[in-house]
Amino acid sequence: MTSPPAPALSTLNRRPLVTALVVAFATACIVVVLLVLPGARTDPYTRTTLERSGSAETGGRLFLLNCAGCHGIAGQGLVGPNLHGVAQRKNDRQLIQQVVSGRTPPMPRFQPEPQAMADLLAYLHSLV
């Protein structure tokens, strides 16, 4: 009996190339999904809020009415954290989600109209 013929040398050389191409394609797909998906998942409230121009003065009044009880009149922190420099620590989407979701107890959920949220963001940006 004879043993089966060995695969041609060119077939052996193609396997690593095909594997590398499949890995490269899969990696490219993952990168595209990671870049495109966050924009597609942005909820309409956040998108509308970010399209608005906010007034720090109006946002300051909203802050005094709704947030100062926990964050202090000047945003210096009481029950809630100090908010000075918060816009450097979190981006606007994260700030909106924090306010809307109340993710960190005892913070309540709070969803003002998009313009009011844009005003609040402008105020938070002014807290240096």
C-alpha beads as a LAMMPS data file, in Angstrom:
LAMMPS data file: protein, C-alpha beads

128 atoms
127 bonds

1 atom types
1 bond types

-500.0 500.0 xlo xhi
-500.0 500.0 ylo yhi
-500.0 500.0 zlo zhi

Masses

1 110.0

Atoms # bond

1 1 1 0.000 0.000 0.000
2 1 1 1.087 3.474 -0.686
3 1 1 0.499 6.435 1.560
4 1 1 -1.718 9.290 0.355
5 1 1 0.158 11.966 -1.503
6 1 1 1.375 14.902 0.547
7 1 1 -0.472 18.176 -0.034
8 1 1 1.128 20.408 -2.554
9 1 1 3.544 22.921 -1.145
10 1 1 1.425 25.819 -2.409
11 1 1 -1.592 24.591 -0.375
12 1 1 0.478 24.522 2.821
13 1 1 1.719 28.044 2.161
14 1 1 -1.832 29.380 1.647
15 1 1 -3.251 28.310 5.015
16 1 1 -1.381 30.903 7.110
17 1 1 -2.263 33.574 4.553
18 1 1 -5.969 32.659 4.625
19 1 1 -5.914 32.570 8.430
20 1 1 -4.247 35.985 8.562
21 1 1 -6.813 37.423 6.134
22 1 1 -9.741 36.040 8.143
23 1 1 -8.300 37.455 11.386
24 1 1 -7.674 40.842 9.732
25 1 1 -11.228 40.942 8.348
26 1 1 -12.745 39.996 11.711
27 1 1 -10.654 42.660 13.452
28 1 1 -11.718 45.285 10.918
29 1 1 -15.381 44.340 11.440
30 1 1 -15.039 44.676 15.206
31 1 1 -13.381 48.091 14.878
32 1 1 -16.135 49.325 12.544
33 1 1 -18.844 48.108 14.921
34 1 1 -17.155 49.792 17.893
35 1 1 -16.865 53.080 16.012
36 1 1 -20.333 53.107 14.437
37 1 1 -22.470 51.494 17.132
38 1 1 -22.147 54.170 19.849
39 1 1 -23.426 56.851 17.463
40 1 1 -26.282 54.645 16.337
41 1 1 -27.241 53.852 19.925
42 1 1 -27.399 57.475 21.029
43 1 1 -30.893 57.988 22.284
44 1 1 -32.990 60.824 20.850
45 1 1 -33.017 62.717 24.171
46 1 1 -29.210 62.839 24.350
47 1 1 -28.889 63.701 20.667
48 1 1 -31.460 66.518 20.951
49 1 1 -29.817 67.867 24.101
50 1 1 -26.366 67.915 22.499
51 1 1 -27.743 69.784 19.465
52 1 1 -28.925 72.635 21.708
53 1 1 -26.875 75.569 22.920
54 1 1 -27.157 75.946 26.660
55 1 1 -27.186 78.996 28.911
56 1 1 -24.986 78.700 32.005
57 1 1 -27.122 81.343 33.732
58 1 1 -30.350 79.401 33.200
59 1 1 -28.547 76.168 34.050
60 1 1 -27.373 77.728 37.311
61 1 1 -30.968 78.485 38.291
62 1 1 -31.975 74.898 37.453
63 1 1 -29.043 73.644 39.494
64 1 1 -30.100 75.685 42.531
65 1 1 -33.656 74.347 42.315
66 1 1 -32.884 70.695 41.619
67 1 1 -29.304 69.836 42.521
68 1 1 -27.937 72.184 45.190
69 1 1 -29.629 70.293 48.025
70 1 1 -27.152 67.439 47.551
71 1 1 -24.291 69.028 45.589
72 1 1 -24.156 72.326 47.492
73 1 1 -25.116 75.819 46.396
74 1 1 -21.773 76.264 44.626
75 1 1 -21.478 72.619 43.504
76 1 1 -18.882 72.014 46.217
77 1 1 -20.466 68.722 47.280
78 1 1 -22.494 67.733 50.322
79 1 1 -24.332 64.406 50.101
80 1 1 -23.484 64.346 46.386
81 1 1 -19.947 64.791 45.065
82 1 1 -18.121 68.036 44.342
83 1 1 -18.960 68.976 40.743
84 1 1 -16.130 71.428 40.139
85 1 1 -14.211 70.171 37.112
86 1 1 -16.790 67.460 36.404
87 1 1 -16.846 68.407 32.701
88 1 1 -13.144 67.538 32.541
89 1 1 -13.741 64.151 34.171
90 1 1 -16.817 63.121 32.178
91 1 1 -17.968 63.897 28.644
92 1 1 -21.384 65.437 27.966
93 1 1 -23.003 62.086 27.107
94 1 1 -21.816 60.648 30.414
95 1 1 -23.080 63.682 32.312
96 1 1 -26.486 63.436 30.653
97 1 1 -26.726 59.718 31.402
98 1 1 -25.716 60.287 35.021
99 1 1 -28.409 62.915 35.523
100 1 1 -31.113 61.018 33.649
101 1 1 -30.421 57.586 35.138
102 1 1 -29.507 58.527 38.693
103 1 1 -27.015 55.642 38.468
104 1 1 -25.307 56.389 41.734
105 1 1 -27.657 56.341 44.723
106 1 1 -28.926 58.413 46.384
107 1 1 -29.108 60.519 43.208
108 1 1 -32.657 60.510 41.841
109 1 1 -33.544 60.170 38.191
110 1 1 -34.053 63.584 36.661
111 1 1 -34.929 64.219 33.009
112 1 1 -35.572 67.856 32.235
113 1 1 -36.540 69.006 28.750
114 1 1 -33.566 68.849 26.319
115 1 1 -33.086 72.640 26.411
116 1 1 -33.032 72.617 30.212
117 1 1 -30.506 69.765 30.158
118 1 1 -28.356 71.751 27.691
119 1 1 -28.534 74.694 30.110
120 1 1 -27.529 72.452 33.009
121 1 1 -24.580 71.119 30.973
122 1 1 -23.481 74.698 30.238
123 1 1 -23.581 75.407 33.971
124 1 1 -21.603 72.269 34.795
125 1 1 -18.983 73.352 32.254
126 1 1 -18.693 76.665 34.105
127 1 1 -17.788 74.931 37.386
128 1 1 -14.024 74.963 37.167

Bonds

1 1 1 2
2 1 2 3
3 1 3 4
4 1 4 5
5 1 5 6
6 1 6 7
7 1 7 8
8 1 8 9
9 1 9 10
10 1 10 11
11 1 11 12
12 1 12 13
13 1 13 14
14 1 14 15
15 1 15 16
16 1 16 17
17 1 17 18
18 1 18 19
19 1 19 20
20 1 20 21
21 1 21 22
22 1 22 23
23 1 23 24
24 1 24 25
25 1 25 26
26 1 26 27
27 1 27 28
28 1 28 29
29 1 29 30
30 1 30 31
31 1 31 32
32 1 32 33
33 1 33 34
34 1 34 35
35 1 35 36
36 1 36 37
37 1 37 38
38 1 38 39
39 1 39 40
40 1 40 41
41 1 41 42
42 1 42 43
43 1 43 44
44 1 44 45
45 1 45 46
46 1 46 47
47 1 47 48
48 1 48 49
49 1 49 50
50 1 50 51
51 1 51 52
52 1 52 53
53 1 53 54
54 1 54 55
55 1 55 56
56 1 56 57
57 1 57 58
58 1 58 59
59 1 59 60
60 1 60 61
61 1 61 62
62 1 62 63
63 1 63 64
64 1 64 65
65 1 65 66
66 1 66 67
67 1 67 68
68 1 68 69
69 1 69 70
70 1 70 71
71 1 71 72
72 1 72 73
73 1 73 74
74 1 74 75
75 1 75 76
76 1 76 77
77 1 77 78
78 1 78 79
79 1 79 80
80 1 80 81
81 1 81 82
82 1 82 83
83 1 83 84
84 1 84 85
85 1 85 86
86 1 86 87
87 1 87 88
88 1 88 89
89 1 89 90
90 1 90 91
91 1 91 92
92 1 92 93
93 1 93 94
94 1 94 95
95 1 95 96
96 1 96 97
97 1 97 98
98 1 98 99
99 1 99 100
100 1 100 101
101 1 101 102
102 1 102 103
103 1 103 104
104 1 104 105
105 1 105 106
106 1 106 107
107 1 107 108
108 1 108 109
109 1 109 110
110 1 110 111
111 1 111 112
112 1 112 113
113 1 113 114
114 1 114 115
115 1 115 116
116 1 116 117
117 1 117 118
118 1 118 119
119 1 119 120
120 1 120 121
121 1 121 122
122 1 122 123
123 1 123 124
124 1 124 125
125 1 125 126
126 1 126 127
127 1 127 128
